[in-house]
């Protein structure tokens, strides 16, 4: 299970964006966080800190994502769906 790491995200940290990509943070400007995907190097990847489910990742999470991206993505989507309140 992927767990949000303690502490504020800052440039140089690794976070998970709303597409579940591990991202190296390059910029934070107010509510917007931007970075470079550690999966496919796509950039800039941008999310809202207040409206996206951005979490700070551990290196172990990045290694798991890089080792088997399809499995990591499926697992994270399932975890995210379980966390959402049902109506």
OpenMM code with the backbone's topology and positions (N, CA, C; nanometers):
from openmm import Vec3, app, unit

residues = "UNK UNK UNK UNK UNK UNK UNK UNK UNK UNK UNK UNK UNK UNK UNK UNK UNK UNK UNK UNK UNK UNK UNK UNK UNK UNK UNK UNK UNK UNK UNK UNK UNK UNK UNK UNK UNK UNK UNK UNK UNK UNK UNK UNK UNK UNK UNK UNK UNK UNK UNK UNK UNK UNK UNK UNK UNK UNK UNK UNK UNK UNK UNK UNK UNK UNK UNK UNK UNK UNK UNK UNK UNK UNK UNK UNK UNK UNK UNK UNK UNK UNK UNK UNK UNK UNK UNK".split()
positions = [
    Vec3(0.0849, -0.1181, 0.0000),
    Vec3(0.0000, 0.0000, 0.0000),
    Vec3(0.0894, 0.1245, 0.0000),
    Vec3(0.0568, 0.2199, -0.0828),
    Vec3(0.1316, 0.3448, -0.0904),
    Vec3(0.0794, 0.4396, 0.0166),
    Vec3(0.1713, 0.4955, 0.0936),
    Vec3(0.1351, 0.5833, 0.2048),
    Vec3(0.1953, 0.7214, 0.1815),
    Vec3(0.1150, 0.8249, 0.2033),
    Vec3(0.1622, 0.9625, 0.1943),
    Vec3(0.2737, 0.9826, 0.2966),
    Vec3(0.3896, 1.0256, 0.2508),
    Vec3(0.5043, 1.0473, 0.3386),
    Vec3(0.4863, 1.1780, 0.4157),
    Vec3(0.5397, 1.1851, 0.5368),
    Vec3(0.5224, 1.3071, 0.6162),
    Vec3(0.5988, 1.4247, 0.5566),
    Vec3(0.5474, 1.5424, 0.5828),
    Vec3(0.6155, 1.6651, 0.5427),
    Vec3(0.5595, 1.7272, 0.4172),
    Vec3(0.5877, 1.8537, 0.4052),
    Vec3(0.5456, 1.9337, 0.2907),
    Vec3(0.6285, 1.8954, 0.1687),
    Vec3(0.5663, 1.8953, 0.0504),
    Vec3(0.6386, 1.8672, -0.0738),
    Vec3(0.7115, 1.9948, -0.1149),
    Vec3(0.8384, 1.9784, -0.1509),
    Vec3(0.9225, 2.0900, -0.1949),
    Vec3(0.9942, 2.0497, -0.3237),
    Vec3(1.0424, 2.1471, -0.4014),
    Vec3(1.1226, 2.1116, -0.5191),
    Vec3(1.2361, 2.0160, -0.4797),
    Vec3(1.2513, 1.9108, -0.5603),
    Vec3(1.3493, 1.8068, -0.5325),
    Vec3(1.2874, 1.6829, -0.4714),
    Vec3(1.1669, 1.6962, -0.4145),
    Vec3(1.0952, 1.5815, -0.3588),
    Vec3(1.0243, 1.5057, -0.4706),
    Vec3(0.9807, 1.3846, -0.4385),
    Vec3(0.9057, 1.3030, -0.5329),
    Vec3(0.7625, 1.2919, -0.4828),
    Vec3(0.6675, 1.3163, -0.5721),
    Vec3(0.5266, 1.3067, -0.5372),
    Vec3(0.4535, 1.2266, -0.6437),
    Vec3(0.3320, 1.1846, -0.6098),
    Vec3(0.2468, 1.1153, -0.7055),
    Vec3(0.1402, 1.2127, -0.7521),
    Vec3(0.1306, 1.2308, -0.8823),
    Vec3(0.0310, 1.3241, -0.9362),
    Vec3(-0.1046, 1.2552, -0.9504),
    Vec3(-0.2030, 1.3268, -1.0021),
    Vec3(-0.3386, 1.2723, -1.0098),
    Vec3(-0.3537, 1.1650, -1.1175),
    Vec3(-0.2474, 1.1396, -1.1951),
    Vec3(-0.2466, 1.0270, -1.2893),
    Vec3(-0.1617, 0.9123, -1.2358),
    Vec3(-0.1263, 0.9191, -1.1070),
    Vec3(-0.0496, 0.8179, -1.0350),
    Vec3(0.0959, 0.8073, -1.0797),
    Vec3(0.1456, 0.9045, -1.1560),
    Vec3(0.2865, 0.9052, -1.1952),
    Vec3(0.3728, 0.9519, -1.0790),
    Vec3(0.4826, 0.8826, -1.0497),
    Vec3(0.5827, 0.9394, -0.9593),
    Vec3(0.6485, 1.0566, -1.0338),
    Vec3(0.6547, 1.1713, -0.9697),
    Vec3(0.7021, 1.2935, -1.0348),
    Vec3(0.8075, 1.3602, -0.9475),
    Vec3(0.9164, 1.4049, -1.0111),
    Vec3(1.0163, 1.4847, -0.9420),
    Vec3(0.9664, 1.6283, -0.9427),
    Vec3(0.9432, 1.6838, -0.8246),
    Vec3(0.8914, 1.8201, -0.8135),
    Vec3(0.9978, 1.9196, -0.8569),
    Vec3(0.9613, 2.0092, -0.9491),
    Vec3(1.0522, 2.1140, -0.9940),
    Vec3(1.0072, 2.2528, -0.9493),
    Vec3(0.8758, 2.2717, -0.9328),
    Vec3(0.8229, 2.4041, -0.9006),
    Vec3(0.6937, 2.3922, -0.8208),
    Vec3(0.6797, 2.4800, -0.7239),
    Vec3(0.5510, 2.4982, -0.6565),
    Vec3(0.5215, 2.6469, -0.6610),
    Vec3(0.4038, 2.6805, -0.7142),
    Vec3(0.3631, 2.8198, -0.7254),
    Vec3(0.2202, 2.8299, -0.6719),
    Vec3(0.2081, 2.8712, -0.5469),
    Vec3(0.0758, 2.8773, -0.4849),
    Vec3(0.0182, 2.7384, -0.4733),
    Vec3(-0.0954, 2.7149, -0.5407),
    Vec3(-0.1643, 2.5864, -0.5360),
    Vec3(-0.1141, 2.4892, -0.6427),
    Vec3(-0.0323, 2.5364, -0.7365),
    Vec3(0.0114, 2.4505, -0.8472),
    Vec3(0.1474, 2.3887, -0.8180),
    Vec3(0.1559, 2.2567, -0.8413),
    Vec3(0.2817, 2.1839, -0.8296),
    Vec3(0.3149, 2.1293, -0.9675),
    Vec3(0.4422, 2.1407, -1.0064),
    Vec3(0.4857, 2.0930, -1.1372),
    Vec3(0.6091, 2.0074, -1.1230),
    Vec3(0.6278, 1.9171, -1.2203),
    Vec3(0.7462, 1.8341, -1.2181),
    Vec3(0.7610, 1.7519, -1.3433),
    Vec3(0.8534, 1.6538, -1.3343),
    Vec3(0.8879, 1.5663, -1.4456),
    Vec3(0.8568, 1.4220, -1.4034),
    Vec3(0.7827, 1.3511, -1.4871),
    Vec3(0.7472, 1.2121, -1.4588),
    Vec3(0.8723, 1.1255, -1.4532),
    Vec3(0.8788, 1.0414, -1.3514),
    Vec3(0.9880, 0.9444, -1.3411),
    Vec3(0.9537, 0.8138, -1.4123),
    Vec3(0.8380, 0.8086, -1.4774),
    Vec3(0.7984, 0.6933, -1.5576),
    Vec3(0.8332, 0.7153, -1.7039),
    Vec3(0.7897, 0.8285, -1.7606),
    Vec3(0.8109, 0.8510, -1.9043),
    Vec3(0.8755, 0.9854, -1.9371),
    Vec3(0.9210, 1.0580, -1.8374),
    Vec3(0.9892, 1.1872, -1.8524),
    Vec3(0.8987, 1.2964, -1.9100),
    Vec3(0.7677, 1.2756, -1.9096),
    Vec3(0.6784, 1.3800, -1.9586),
    Vec3(0.6838, 1.4997, -1.8634),
    Vec3(0.6796, 1.6184, -1.9243),
    Vec3(0.6867, 1.7422, -1.8463),
    Vec3(0.6331, 1.8563, -1.9301),
    Vec3(0.5852, 1.9612, -1.8701),
    Vec3(0.5621, 1.9674, -1.7260),
    Vec3(0.4349, 1.8934, -1.6890),
    Vec3(0.4389, 1.8240, -1.5785),
    Vec3(0.3201, 1.7606, -1.5214),
    Vec3(0.2757, 1.8547, -1.4108),
    Vec3(0.1525, 1.8975, -1.4155),
    Vec3(0.1031, 1.9958, -1.3190),
    Vec3(-0.0240, 1.9472, -1.2517),
    Vec3(-0.0329, 1.9735, -1.1215),
    Vec3(-0.1506, 1.9385, -1.0427),
    Vec3(-0.1803, 2.0515, -0.9451),
    Vec3(-0.2999, 2.0486, -0.8926),
    Vec3(-0.3406, 2.1391, -0.7855),
    Vec3(-0.3146, 2.0705, -0.6528),
    Vec3(-0.2467, 2.1383, -0.5628),
    Vec3(-0.2229, 2.0814, -0.4300),
    Vec3(-0.3529, 2.0678, -0.3517),
    Vec3(-0.4477, 2.1563, -0.3767),
    Vec3(-0.5727, 2.1544, -0.3025),
    Vec3(-0.6839, 2.0711, -0.3636),
    Vec3(-0.6726, 2.0399, -0.4929),
    Vec3(-0.7837, 1.9722, -0.5608),
    Vec3(-0.7473, 1.8382, -0.6227),
    Vec3(-0.6210, 1.8045, -0.6275),
    Vec3(-0.5772, 1.6738, -0.6777),
    Vec3(-0.5300, 1.5919, -0.5578),
    Vec3(-0.5252, 1.4638, -0.5740),
    Vec3(-0.4848, 1.3760, -0.4641),
    Vec3(-0.3331, 1.3553, -0.4649),
    Vec3(-0.2598, 1.4657, -0.4628),
    Vec3(-0.1136, 1.4611, -0.4651),
    Vec3(-0.0623, 1.4084, -0.3310),
    Vec3(0.0295, 1.3097, -0.3376),
    Vec3(0.0923, 1.2601, -0.2157),
    Vec3(0.2436, 1.2556, -0.2355),
    Vec3(0.3157, 1.2711, -0.1263),
    Vec3(0.4613, 1.2616, -0.1272),
    Vec3(0.4986, 1.1135, -0.1224),
    Vec3(0.5889, 1.0717, -0.2129),
    Vec3(0.6255, 0.9304, -0.2244),
    Vec3(0.7614, 0.8992, -0.1631),
    Vec3(0.7773, 0.7716, -0.1275),
    Vec3(0.9074, 0.7208, -0.0842),
    Vec3(0.9825, 0.6683, -0.2073),
    Vec3(1.1113, 0.6499, -0.1930),
    Vec3(1.1913, 0.5918, -0.3001),
    Vec3(1.1429, 0.4494, -0.3304),
    Vec3(1.1025, 0.3747, -0.2291),
    Vec3(1.0514, 0.2380, -0.2499),
    Vec3(0.9296, 0.2389, -0.3429),
    Vec3(0.8429, 0.3404, -0.3291),
    Vec3(0.7268, 0.3505, -0.4183),
    Vec3(0.7701, 0.3749, -0.5623),
    Vec3(0.8703, 0.4585, -0.5810),
    Vec3(0.9204, 0.4875, -0.7158),
    Vec3(0.9812, 0.3616, -0.7766),
    Vec3(1.0565, 0.2878, -0.6990),
    Vec3(1.1176, 0.1640, -0.7487),
    Vec3(1.0092, 0.0646, -0.7895),
    Vec3(0.9040, 0.0522, -0.7091),
    Vec3(0.7928, -0.0376, -0.7432),
    Vec3(0.7243, 0.0063, -0.8722),
    Vec3(0.7037, 0.1360, -0.8885),
    Vec3(0.6389, 0.1877, -1.0092),
    Vec3(0.7252, 0.1639, -1.1326),
    Vec3(0.8545, 0.1840, -1.1188),
    Vec3(0.9459, 0.1655, -1.2322),
    Vec3(0.9619, 0.0174, -1.2679),
    Vec3(0.9548, -0.0704, -1.1688),
    Vec3(0.9742, -0.2141, -1.1930),
    Vec3(0.8591, -0.2739, -1.2736),
    Vec3(0.7368, -0.2294, -1.2473),
    Vec3(0.6193, -0.2839, -1.3168),
    Vec3(0.5110, -0.1775, -1.3193),
    Vec3(0.5223, -0.0834, -1.4118),
    Vec3(0.4301, 0.0297, -1.4191),
    Vec3(0.2842, -0.0140, -1.4315),
    Vec3(0.2473, -0.1084, -1.5207),
    Vec3(0.1058, -0.1466, -1.5296),
    Vec3(0.0501, -0.2010, -1.3972),
    Vec3(0.1272, -0.2825, -1.3264),
    Vec3(0.0805, -0.3371, -1.1986),
    Vec3(0.0686, -0.2268, -1.0934),
    Vec3(0.1660, -0.1372, -1.0883),
    Vec3(0.1623, -0.0260, -0.9926),
    Vec3(0.0395, 0.0614, -1.0184),
    Vec3(0.0170, 0.0951, -1.1440),
    Vec3(-0.0970, 0.1795, -1.1814),
    Vec3(-0.2290, 0.1134, -1.1427),
    Vec3(-0.2434, -0.0156, -1.1702),
    Vec3(-0.3666, -0.0874, -1.1349),
    Vec3(-0.3860, -0.0888, -0.9833),
    Vec3(-0.2780, -0.1149, -0.9095),
    Vec3(-0.2872, -0.1180, -0.7628),
    Vec3(-0.3245, 0.0181, -0.7062),
    Vec3(-0.2632, 0.1245, -0.7574),
    Vec3(-0.2915, 0.2588, -0.7063),
    Vec3(-0.4345, 0.3015, -0.7390),
    Vec3(-0.4827, 0.2680, -0.8575),
    Vec3(-0.6216, 0.3001, -0.8920),
    Vec3(-0.7170, 0.2276, -0.7975),
    Vec3(-0.6900, 0.1013, -0.7677),
    Vec3(-0.7747, 0.0244, -0.6763),
    Vec3(-0.7701, 0.0836, -0.5360),
    Vec3(-0.6508, 0.1210, -0.4882),
    Vec3(-0.6386, 0.1833, -0.3560),
    Vec3(-0.7144, 0.3148, -0.3505),
    Vec3(-0.7024, 0.3938, -0.4547),
    Vec3(-0.7706, 0.5231, -0.4604),
    Vec3(-0.9218, 0.5038, -0.4585),
    Vec3(-0.9711, 0.4076, -0.5364),
    Vec3(-1.1155, 0.3811, -0.5402),
    Vec3(-1.1676, 0.3382, -0.4029),
    Vec3(-1.0894, 0.2590, -0.3288),
    Vec3(-1.1293, 0.2159, -0.1955),
    Vec3(-1.1343, 0.3313, -0.0961),
    Vec3(-1.0523, 0.4335, -0.1161),
    Vec3(-1.0473, 0.5483, -0.0260),
    Vec3(-1.1627, 0.6454, -0.0471),
    Vec3(-1.2283, 0.6387, -0.1635),
    Vec3(-1.3342, 0.7342, -0.1962),
    Vec3(-1.4636, 0.6984, -0.1236),
    Vec3(-1.5294, 0.8001, -0.0663),
    Vec3(-1.6574, 0.7738, 0.0002),
    Vec3(-1.7622, 0.7314, -0.1015),
    Vec3(-1.8495, 0.6402, -0.0612),
    Vec3(-1.9594, 0.5979, -0.1484),
    Vec3(-2.0817, 0.6845, -0.1192),
    Vec3(-2.1594, 0.7118, -0.2247),
    Vec3(-2.2782, 0.7954, -0.2060),
    Vec3(-2.4018, 0.7135, -0.1933),
] * unit.nanometer
topology = app.Topology()
chain = topology.addChain("A")
for resn in residues:
    res = topology.addResidue(resn, chain)
    for name in ("N", "CA", "C"):
        topology.addAtom(name, app.Element.getBySymbol(name[0]), res)
